[in-house]
Every structure is written in structure tokens, then in C-alpha cells.
Amino acid sequence: TGTQWVQYDFDQEYTISQTDVYWFKDGAGVDVPKSYKIKYWNGRSWSNVKQANGLGTSADQYNTTTFTPVKTTKLRIEMVSKGSVSTGILEWKVAANKL
């Protein structure tokens, strides 16, 4: 509960501008998040992506978010759960281009 996160660590730097999250809800302790942010590693610390459009929390479908392209080796979703339930992700896709 509270703030949770999941991240990708890539083997090289990629340019990323879109993610698709498939949120899972089971009605028994796992729910979609109250809210979330997409963050990238800037080489020294985590930064929020800029101009994030989407950030949907609909269950049982892909929620697409686009943002200003970032060059990074790590990408993270930082989620705030709803009350006393955990947050569930069934699948997380990242649209990336090799540099």
C-alpha cells in the first residue's frame, strides 16, 4: 500500500516517448492505482517525464501515455495505491528506439 514502483533497467540507452500499462483489478486486494507518475533516470536521479498525456487508470485494458521523448537507461512507474489495496500491473509496454 502507499507508494509502490516498478522499473525497467535497459542494457543500453534508448529514446522513449510512450508507455502502455494494463492495470489489473481482482476485487480482493489488488486494484488500479489512485494515481501514478512516469519517471526516467537522468544519469544522477529520477525525473518526471514532461508533458505526460494519458496516465489512465482503467482496469482490464491498455492505458497509453505519451510524453516528451527522453534518453535513458531506466524507466519507472511510481504508483500511489487506493487506500489499503495493492496496485496490480498485468503488462507494461514501452515504445523505445535504440540510439
DSSP file (Angstrom, degrees, kcal/mol; ACC not computed):
  #  RESIDUE AA STRUCTURE BP1 BP2  ACC     N-H-->O    O-->H-N    N-H-->O    O-->H-N    TCO  KAPPA ALPHA  PHI   PSI    X-CA   Y-CA   Z-CA
    1    1 A T              0   0    0      0, 0.0     2,-0.3     0, 0.0    83,-0.1   0.000 360.0 360.0 360.0 169.9    0.0    0.0    0.0
    2    2 A G        -     0   0    0     81,-0.5    79,-2.9    83,-0.3     2,-0.5  -0.620 360.0  -1.3  81.2-138.8    1.1    3.6   -0.3
    3    3 A T  E    S+A   80   0A   0     -2,-0.3     2,-0.3    77,-0.2    77,-0.2  -0.781  71.8 171.4 -92.7 128.6    3.6    4.4   -2.9
    4    4 A Q  E     -A   79   0A   0     75,-2.7    75,-3.2    -2,-0.5     2,-0.3  -0.872   9.4-164.4-128.4 161.1    4.9    1.5   -5.0
    5    5 A W  E     -A   78   0A   0     -2,-0.3     2,-0.3    73,-0.2    73,-0.2  -0.988  13.6-168.9-148.3 159.2    7.1    1.3   -8.1
    6    6 A V  E     -A   77   0A   0     71,-1.7    71,-2.7    -2,-0.3     2,-0.3  -0.979  19.6-174.0-140.5 146.7    8.2   -0.9  -10.9
    7    7 A Q  E     -A   76   0A   0     -2,-0.3     2,-0.4    69,-0.2    69,-0.2  -0.981  23.8-134.7-146.5 157.4   11.0   -0.2  -13.3
    8    8 A Y  E     -A   75   0A   0     67,-2.8    67,-1.9    -2,-0.3     2,-0.5  -0.916  13.8-160.5-103.8 135.8   12.8   -1.4  -16.4
    9    9 A D  E     -A   74   0A   0     -2,-0.4    65,-0.2    65,-0.2     2,-0.2  -0.976  18.2-154.5-113.7 113.4   16.7   -1.4  -16.5
   10   10 A F  E     -     0   0A   0     63,-3.1     3,-0.0    -2,-0.5     4,-0.0  -0.508  21.1-129.6 -90.0 156.4   17.8   -1.4  -20.1
   11   11 A D  E    S+     0   0A   0     -2,-0.2     2,-0.3     2,-0.0    -1,-0.1   0.556  91.8   8.8 -80.4  -8.5   21.1   -2.8  -21.4
   12   12 A Q  E    S-     0   0A   0     60,-0.1     2,-0.3    61,-0.1    -2,-0.1  -0.942  96.9 -71.6-157.3 174.4   21.8    0.5  -23.3
   13   13 A E  E     -     0   0A   0     -2,-0.3    86,-1.1    58,-0.1     2,-0.3  -0.571  49.3-177.6 -79.3 136.8   20.3    4.0  -23.7
   14   14 A Y  E     -AB  72  98A   0     58,-2.7    58,-2.5    -2,-0.3     2,-0.5  -0.905  29.3-122.7-127.9 156.8   17.0    4.3  -25.5
   15   15 A T  E     -AB  71  97A   0     82,-2.6    82,-2.1    -2,-0.3     2,-0.4  -0.916  36.7-173.6 -97.9 125.8   14.8    7.2  -26.6
   16   16 A I  E     +AB  70  96A   0     54,-2.7    54,-2.3    -2,-0.5    80,-0.2  -0.962  26.4 155.0-127.7 136.7   11.3    6.7  -25.1
   17   17 A S  E     +     0   0A   0     78,-1.1    50,-2.0    -2,-0.4     2,-0.3   0.321  63.8  41.0-140.3   3.9    8.1    8.7  -25.7
   18   18 A Q  E     -AB  66  95A   0     77,-0.7    77,-2.5    48,-0.2     2,-0.3  -0.985  49.2-176.7-157.2 143.4    5.3    6.3  -24.9
   19   19 A T  E     -AB  65  94A   0     46,-2.3    46,-2.7    -2,-0.3     2,-0.4  -0.967  11.6-154.5-134.6 156.0    4.2    3.6  -22.5
   20   20 A D  E     -AB  64  93A   0     73,-2.5    73,-3.0    -2,-0.3     2,-0.5  -0.988  12.8-168.0-130.3 120.9    1.1    1.3  -22.3
   21   21 A V  E     -AB  63  92A   0     42,-2.1    42,-2.2    -2,-0.4     2,-0.8  -0.936  11.3-157.8-114.9 130.9    0.1   -0.1  -18.9
   22   22 A Y  E     -AB  62  91A   0     69,-3.0    68,-3.0    -2,-0.5    69,-1.1  -0.891  21.2-152.2-106.2 100.8   -2.5   -2.8  -18.5
   23   23 A W  E     - B   0  89A   0     -2,-0.8    37,-2.1    38,-0.8     2,-0.4  -0.473   3.1-145.6 -78.3 144.3   -3.8   -2.4  -14.9
   24   24 A F  E     + B   0  88A   0     64,-2.8    64,-0.6     7,-0.2     2,-0.4  -0.896  16.7 179.3-113.0 138.2   -5.1   -5.5  -13.1
   25   25 A K        +     0   0    0     -2,-0.4     6,-0.2     6,-0.1    62,-0.1  -0.988   9.7 171.7-138.6 126.1   -8.0   -5.4  -10.6
   26   26 A D        -     0   0    0      4,-1.9     5,-0.1    -2,-0.4    -1,-0.1   0.497  43.1-125.2-114.6  -4.5   -9.2   -8.6   -8.8
   27   27 A G  S    S+     0   0    0      3,-1.0     4,-0.1     1,-0.1    -2,-0.0   0.597  94.0  83.9  72.6   9.3  -11.7   -7.2   -6.2
   28   28 A A  S    S-     0   0    0      2,-0.3     3,-0.1     0, 0.0    -1,-0.1  -0.085 121.3 -47.0-136.9  36.8   -9.8   -8.9   -3.4
   29   29 A G  S    S+     0   0    0      1,-0.3    57,-2.7    57,-0.1     2,-0.4   0.345 113.7  90.5 117.4  -6.5   -6.9   -6.6   -2.5
   30   30 A V  E     +f   86   0B   0     55,-0.2    -4,-1.9    57,-0.0    -3,-1.0  -0.989  49.1 154.4-122.8 129.4   -5.5   -5.6   -5.9
   31   31 A D  E     -f   87   0B   0     55,-2.6    57,-1.5    -2,-0.4    -7,-0.2  -0.848  47.4 -81.5-141.9 173.1   -6.8   -2.5   -7.7
   32   32 A V        -     0   0    0     -2,-0.3    50,-0.4    55,-0.2    25,-0.1  -0.401  62.1 -91.9 -70.8 159.8   -5.8    0.1  -10.2
   33   33 A P        -     0   0    0      0, 0.0    48,-0.2     0, 0.0     3,-0.1  -0.335  15.6-131.9 -74.5 158.4   -3.7    3.0   -8.7
   34   34 A K  S    S-     0   0    0     46,-2.8     2,-0.3     1,-0.3    47,-0.2   0.887  88.8 -26.7 -68.3 -41.5   -5.2    6.2   -7.3
   35   35 A S  E     -C   80   0A   0     45,-1.2    45,-2.9     2,-0.0    -1,-0.3  -0.963  65.4-164.6-161.7 167.8   -2.5    8.0   -9.4
   36   36 A Y  E     -C   79   0A   0     -2,-0.3     2,-0.3    43,-0.2    43,-0.2  -0.990   8.8-147.2-158.1 162.4    0.9    7.4  -10.9
   37   37 A K  E     -C   78   0A   0     41,-2.2    41,-2.6    -2,-0.3     2,-0.5  -0.945  15.7-135.1-128.2 150.2    3.9    9.1  -12.5
   38   38 A I  E     -C   77   0A   0     -2,-0.3    11,-2.5    39,-0.2     2,-0.3  -0.937  30.0-175.9-105.5 127.7    6.3    8.0  -15.1
   39   39 A K  E     -CD  76  48A   0     37,-3.1    37,-3.0    -2,-0.5     2,-0.3  -0.887  11.5-158.9-124.5 153.4    9.9    8.7  -14.3
   40   40 A Y  E     -CD  75  47A   0      7,-2.6     7,-2.5    -2,-0.3     2,-0.6  -0.941  26.7-111.4-129.4 154.4   13.2    8.3  -16.1
   41   41 A W  E     - D   0  46A   0     33,-1.8    32,-0.4    -2,-0.3    33,-0.3  -0.747  23.0-168.8 -85.5 120.7   16.8    8.1  -14.9
   42   42 A N        -     0   0    0      3,-2.5    -1,-0.1    -2,-0.6     4,-0.1   0.296  58.0 -90.6 -93.9  10.3   18.7   11.2  -16.0
   43   43 A G  S    S+     0   0    0      2,-0.2     3,-0.1     1,-0.0    -2,-0.1   0.123 121.7  36.8 103.2 -19.4   22.1    9.7  -15.1
   44   44 A R  S    S-     0   0    0      1,-0.5     2,-0.3     0, 0.0    -3,-0.1   0.563 123.2  -6.6-131.4 -29.9   22.1   11.0  -11.5
   45   45 A S  S    S-     0   0    0     -5,-0.1    -3,-2.5     2,-0.0    -1,-0.5  -0.955  77.6 -78.3-160.5 172.6   18.5   10.9  -10.2
   46   46 A W  E     -D   41   0A   0     -2,-0.3     2,-0.3    -5,-0.2    -5,-0.2  -0.684  43.8-174.2 -84.6 134.7   14.9   10.1  -11.1
   47   47 A S  E     -D   40   0A   0     -7,-2.5    -7,-2.6    -2,-0.4     2,-0.2  -0.956  27.3-112.0-126.7 146.6   13.0   12.8  -13.0
   48   48 A N  E     -D   39   0A   0     -2,-0.3    -9,-0.2    -9,-0.2     2,-0.1  -0.536  37.7-111.7 -71.5 141.5    9.3   13.0  -14.0
   49   49 A V        -     0   0    0    -11,-2.5     3,-0.4    -2,-0.2     2,-0.3  -0.394  37.3-116.8 -66.1 155.2    8.7   12.8  -17.8
   50   50 A K  S    S+     0   0    0     18,-0.4    18,-2.5     1,-0.2    -1,-0.1  -0.710  83.3   9.7 -99.8 149.5    7.4   16.1  -19.2
   51   51 A Q  S    S-     0   0    0     -2,-0.3     2,-0.5    16,-0.2    -1,-0.2   0.889  76.7-171.0  54.1  47.7    4.1   16.7  -20.9
   52   52 A A        -     0   0    0     -3,-0.4     2,-0.5    15,-0.1    15,-0.2  -0.575   2.3-171.0 -70.7 121.0    2.6   13.3  -19.9
   53   53 A N  B     +E   66   0A   0     13,-3.0    13,-2.2    -2,-0.5     2,-0.4  -0.970  60.3  19.0-118.8 119.2   -0.7   12.8  -21.7
   54   54 A G        +     0   0    0     -2,-0.5    11,-0.2    11,-0.2    10,-0.1  -0.862  50.3 167.4 131.4 -97.7   -2.8    9.9  -20.7
   55   55 A L        +     0   0    0     -2,-0.4   -19,-0.2     1,-0.1    -1,-0.1   0.844  30.9 178.3  49.1  39.7   -1.9    8.4  -17.3
   56   56 A G        -     0   0    0      8,-0.3    -1,-0.1    -3,-0.1     7,-0.1  -0.296  29.0-162.6 -71.7 155.9   -5.2    6.4  -17.4
   57   57 A T        +     0   0    0    -25,-0.1     2,-0.3   -23,-0.1   -25,-0.1  -0.022  36.3 141.6-128.2  28.7   -6.2    4.0  -14.7
   58   58 A S    >   -     0   0    0      1,-0.1   -35,-0.6   -26,-0.0     3,-0.6  -0.557  48.0-125.7 -74.6 135.6   -8.8    1.9  -16.4
   59   59 A A  T 3  S+     0   0    0     -2,-0.3   -35,-0.2     1,-0.2     3,-0.1  -0.440  81.9  17.7 -78.3 153.7   -8.7   -1.8  -15.5
   60   60 A D  T 3  S+     0   0    0    -37,-2.1     2,-0.3     1,-0.1    -1,-0.2   0.783 111.0  72.6  59.9  35.4   -8.5   -4.6  -18.0
   61   61 A Q  S <  S-     0   0    0     -3,-0.6   -38,-0.8   -38,-0.3     2,-0.3  -0.965  89.2 -86.8-163.1 161.6   -7.3   -2.5  -20.9
   62   62 A Y  E     -A   22   0A   0     -2,-0.3     2,-0.6   -40,-0.2   -40,-0.2  -0.580  32.0-156.7 -75.3 137.6   -4.1   -0.8  -22.1
   63   63 A N  E     -A   21   0A   0    -42,-2.2   -42,-2.1    -2,-0.3     2,-0.3  -0.959  14.4-152.9-114.6 108.8   -3.8    2.8  -20.8
   64   64 A T  E     -A   20   0A   0     -2,-0.6     2,-0.4   -44,-0.2    -8,-0.3  -0.662  13.3-175.3 -89.7 135.5   -1.5    4.7  -23.2
   65   65 A T  E     -A   19   0A   0    -46,-2.7   -46,-2.3    -2,-0.3     2,-0.3  -0.998   3.3-167.9-128.4 129.2    0.6    7.7  -22.0
   66   66 A T  E     +AE  18  53A   0    -13,-2.2   -13,-3.0    -2,-0.4     2,-0.3  -0.804  13.9 165.7-109.8 156.9    2.7    9.8  -24.3
   67   67 A F  E     -     0   0A   0    -50,-2.0   -16,-0.2    -2,-0.3   -15,-0.1  -0.970  47.6 -62.5-160.1 168.3    5.3   12.3  -23.2
   68   68 A T  E    S-     0   0A   0    -18,-2.5   -18,-0.4    -2,-0.3   -52,-0.1  -0.403  72.2 -96.3 -57.6 129.4    8.3   14.4  -24.4
   69   69 A P  E     -     0   0A   0      0, 0.0     2,-0.3     0, 0.0   -52,-0.2  -0.163  44.6-166.3 -54.7 140.4   11.0   12.0  -25.6
   70   70 A V  E     -A   16   0A   0    -54,-2.3   -54,-2.7    -3,-0.1     2,-0.6  -0.944  18.2-137.9-125.5 149.6   13.7   11.1  -23.0
   71   71 A K  E     +A   15   0A   0     -2,-0.3     2,-0.3   -56,-0.2   -56,-0.2  -0.947  47.5 139.2-104.9 121.4   17.0    9.4  -23.5
   72   72 A T  E     -A   14   0A   0    -58,-2.5   -58,-2.7    -2,-0.6   -60,-0.1  -0.976  57.2-143.3-157.5 164.4   17.6    6.9  -20.6
   73   73 A T  E    S+     0   0A   0    -32,-0.4   -63,-3.1    -2,-0.3     2,-0.3   0.389  92.7  42.3-108.7  -4.2   18.8    3.5  -19.4
   74   74 A K  E     -A    9   0A   0    -33,-0.3   -33,-1.8   -65,-0.2     2,-0.4  -0.999  59.2-172.3-145.7 141.5   16.0    3.2  -16.8
   75   75 A L  E     -AC   8  40A   0    -67,-1.9   -67,-2.8    -2,-0.3     2,-0.3  -0.994  10.7-171.6-134.1 141.5   12.2    3.9  -16.7
   76   76 A R  E     -AC   7  39A   0    -37,-3.0   -37,-3.1    -2,-0.4     2,-0.5  -0.976  20.2-150.7-136.8 144.1   10.0    3.7  -13.7
   77   77 A I  E     -AC   6  38A   0    -71,-2.7   -71,-1.7    -2,-0.3     2,-0.6  -0.981  16.5-162.7-108.7 123.4    6.3    3.9  -12.9
   78   78 A E  E     -AC   5  37A   0    -41,-2.6   -41,-2.2    -2,-0.5     2,-0.3  -0.938  14.9-168.6-109.4 114.9    5.7    5.3   -9.4
   79   79 A M  E     -AC   4  36A   0    -75,-3.2   -75,-2.7    -2,-0.6     2,-0.6  -0.792  21.0-149.6-111.9 144.3    2.1    4.5   -8.2
   80   80 A V  E     -AC   3  35A   0    -45,-2.9   -46,-2.8    -2,-0.3   -45,-1.2  -0.962  28.6-137.4-108.2 120.4    0.0    5.6   -5.3
   81   81 A S        -     0   0    0    -79,-2.9     2,-0.8    -2,-0.6     5,-0.1  -0.275  17.7-105.7 -77.4 162.6   -2.4    2.9   -4.2
   82   82 A K    >   -     0   0    0    -50,-0.4     3,-1.9     4,-0.1    -1,-0.1  -0.797  69.6 -63.5 -87.8 110.6   -6.0    3.3   -3.3
   83   83 A G  T 3  S-     0   0    0     -2,-0.8   -81,-0.5     1,-0.2    -2,-0.1  -0.231 114.7 -10.2  55.1-122.5   -6.3    3.0    0.5
   84   84 A S  T 3  S+     0   0    0    -83,-0.1     2,-0.2     2,-0.0    -1,-0.2   0.201 111.1  97.0 -99.8  15.3   -5.3   -0.4    1.8
   85   85 A V    <   -     0   0    0     -3,-1.9   -83,-0.3     1,-0.0   -55,-0.2  -0.683  68.9-121.4-103.3 158.8   -5.1   -2.3   -1.5
   86   86 A S  E     -f   30   0B   0    -57,-2.7   -55,-2.6    -2,-0.2     2,-0.4  -0.477  27.5-113.0 -87.6 165.8   -2.0   -3.1   -3.6
   87   87 A T  E     -f   31   0B   0    -57,-0.2     2,-0.5    -2,-0.2   -55,-0.2  -0.859  28.4-154.2-103.4 135.7   -1.6   -2.0   -7.2
   88   88 A G  E     -B   24   0A   0    -57,-1.5   -64,-2.8   -64,-0.6     2,-0.5  -0.933  11.9-172.8-118.1 131.2   -1.5   -4.6  -10.0
   89   89 A I  E     -B   23   0A   0     -2,-0.5   -66,-0.2   -66,-0.3     3,-0.1  -0.981   5.8-177.8-115.9 124.2    0.1   -4.4  -13.4
   90   90 A L  E    S-     0   0A   0    -68,-3.0     2,-0.3    -2,-0.5   -67,-0.2   0.858  75.1  -4.3 -85.0 -40.0   -0.6   -7.3  -15.8
   91   91 A E  E     -B   22   0A   0    -69,-1.1   -69,-3.0     2,-0.0     2,-0.4  -0.988  55.5-164.4-154.4 145.9    1.6   -5.9  -18.6
   92   92 A W  E     -B   21   0A   0     -2,-0.3     2,-0.4   -71,-0.2   -71,-0.2  -0.965  12.1-169.3-134.6 115.6    3.7   -2.8  -19.2
   93   93 A K  E     -B   20   0A   0    -73,-3.0   -73,-2.5    -2,-0.4     2,-0.4  -0.836   3.6-161.0-106.6 143.6    4.9   -2.0  -22.7
   94   94 A V  E     -B   19   0A   0     -2,-0.4     2,-0.7   -75,-0.2   -75,-0.2  -0.990  12.5-143.5-125.8 127.2    7.5    0.7  -23.6
   95   95 A A  E     +B   18   0A   0    -77,-2.5   -78,-1.1    -2,-0.4   -77,-0.7  -0.817  38.1 165.7 -89.0 113.7    7.9    2.2  -27.0
   96   96 A A  E     -B   16   0A   0     -2,-0.7     2,-0.4   -80,-0.2   -80,-0.2  -0.930  30.5-151.9-133.8 153.3   11.7    2.7  -27.4
   97   97 A N  E     -B   15   0A   0    -82,-2.1   -82,-2.6    -2,-0.3     2,-0.1  -0.985  26.9-119.9-121.4 134.5   14.2    3.5  -30.1
   98   98 A K  E      B   14   0A   0     -2,-0.4   -84,-0.2   -84,-0.2   -85,-0.0  -0.409 360.0 360.0 -66.8 147.9   17.9    2.4  -29.9
   99   99 A L              0   0    0    -86,-1.1    -1,-0.1    -2,-0.1   -85,-0.1   0.408 360.0 360.0 -93.5 360.0   20.4    5.2  -30.0
